[in-house]
Amino acid sequence: MNKRAVIITAPGFQDEEVVYPYYRLLEEGYKTDIATKDGEVVYGKYGVPARATMSVSDLKVDNFDMVILPGGFEAPDRVRLLPEVQEFVRNMDEQKKLVAAICHGPWIMISAGITKGRKMTAFWSIEADIRNSGADYQHKVPVVIDENFITSPHYNNNGDFMKAVVNYFK
């Protein structure tokens, strides 16, 4: 398949939303990177390490077919403050490459300014943020696909989320 994916995260990520997508992508044969600020190892809410393979400052749209934005409220709140991530996510969308986010991950899409007019879902506590960004928040659904966006509300939906991500390229 030769597809390339990057998962962008920070300290305090939701462990299940990094671990499951990472191994699911590897299982499908994707070259999968993990990008963090300064390329540092970061730890999830329950202590699982995400060993970065690159720094967010080295993200280049031409090197990837998709970006995965996991949740946990702390990690995406940190990630969305990084201008290089905002630019990367914005450029991925402009090139119609897959932007997939789960839980609080859509915060990063909002900060990148790419959500207006799109259908999305996310963890219920950020519904107002999604709506205020001009997106159409979808209630009580396991996954929403809108063109090159795939969003999901919770790690309980990991199966549906990653099935949609994998099927996107089939």
N, C-alpha and C positions, 0 to 999 in steps of 0.2 A: 504493500500500500504506500509506503514511503511518505506518510503524512507526518507533519511535525506539530506538536502541541506544547504549550507552555501553561503552567499553573502558577499564578502570581499570588503570593501570600506573605504574611507577616506574623509576628508573635501573637499568640492567642487565637489562632485559627480553630475552627471546628474540626477536630481530628478526622471524623468520618468523611468530611467533605474534601479532604486532601488525599487521604489514604485510598479510599475506594476509587475515585476517578483516576488517580495515578496508576494503580495496578490494572484497572480496566483498560486504560489506554495502552499500556504495555502489552496486555493480553491480545489486543487487536493489532499489534505490530507498529504502533505509533512511536516515533522518537519523541520522548517526553522530557521536557526540562522543567525545573522548578526555579522560579526567579524570586529573589527577595532583595530588600534594600542591602546594598554592599555585598551581596552573595553570601550572607551569613546563614548559618543553621538557625532555624527558628523552631519554637515548640508550641504545640497545640494546647488547648484548654486542659487536656488530660495528660500532657507530658510527652506526646508522640513527637519525635523530631521530624522536621521537613528539611532534608539536606539539600541545600540549594546547589544547582549546577551552574547558575549564572546570577549576575547582578541585574536589577531592573534597568540600570543605566546602559546595559548592553542589548536591550530588546530592540529588534529590527523586524518590521512587518514582513519583509521579504523572506525571513527565516522561518515563518510559522504559517500554518493553515488554520489554527484555532487558538483561542485563549480561554482558559477556565479560571473563573473568579469565585473561589470558595468563600464561605461565610464564617460564622462565629462573629459576633458583633465587633470584637476588638480588632481583628486582623484587617477586615475591609475598611474600617475607619482609619487605620494607619495607612493602608495602601492608597486610598483615594486622595490622600494629601500629596502624593508624589507626582510632580509635574510630568516626569518621563513616563509614568504609567498612564496618566490621563491622555497624553499624546499618543502613546502606543495603542491604547484601546480605541481612541477616536480614529486613528489611521486604519486599524483593523476593520472597523465598521465602514469607513469610506471605501475600502477595497472589497467590501462585502464578504470578508472572511468571518468565520464563525466566532461569535462572542457568546460564551455560555457562563451563566452565573447562578449560584444557588444560595438560599438563605439571605444573608445580608450582603452578599456579593454584588447585587445590583446597585448598591451605593456607589461602587466604582464607576459603573456605567453612567449613573446620574452625574457624578463629578466630571466625567469626560464629556458631558453635554450631548449625549447621543440618544436619549430616551424619548424625546418629544414625538408624539403621534404613534408610538409603538405599543403593542400589547405585551404585557409582562406579568409575572408573578414574583413573589418574594416572601420572606418571613412576614407574618401579619403585622408585626410592629412597625414596619417601614412602609406600610400601605400609603400613608399620607405623603411620605417623601416621593414615592413612585408617582402618585397623582399630581403632586406639586411640580414635578419635573415635566409634566405634560403627557405622561404615558397613561395608558388604559390598564389599570390594575385588574387582574383576573382573580376572582375569589375561589378558594377551595378546589383547586385543580392541581394535579401532581406535576404537570409540566406545561409550559406555554412555548410554542414555536411561532415566531414571527420573522419571516425571511431568514436572516442570518443571526437572529437572537434565539437562544434557548435559555429559559429561566425556570427555576423550580423553587418551592418554598422551604424545604426542610430536608435534612439528611434521610429522613424516613422515605423520601422520594428518590433516593440515589439510583435505584434500579431504573425507574422511568426516565430520570434525568440522563443517565449515561446511555440508556438505550437510544434516546433521541439524539444524543451527541454522536454516537457511533453510526447510527442510521443516516445521519445528515450527509455523509460522504458516499453512501451506497446508491 
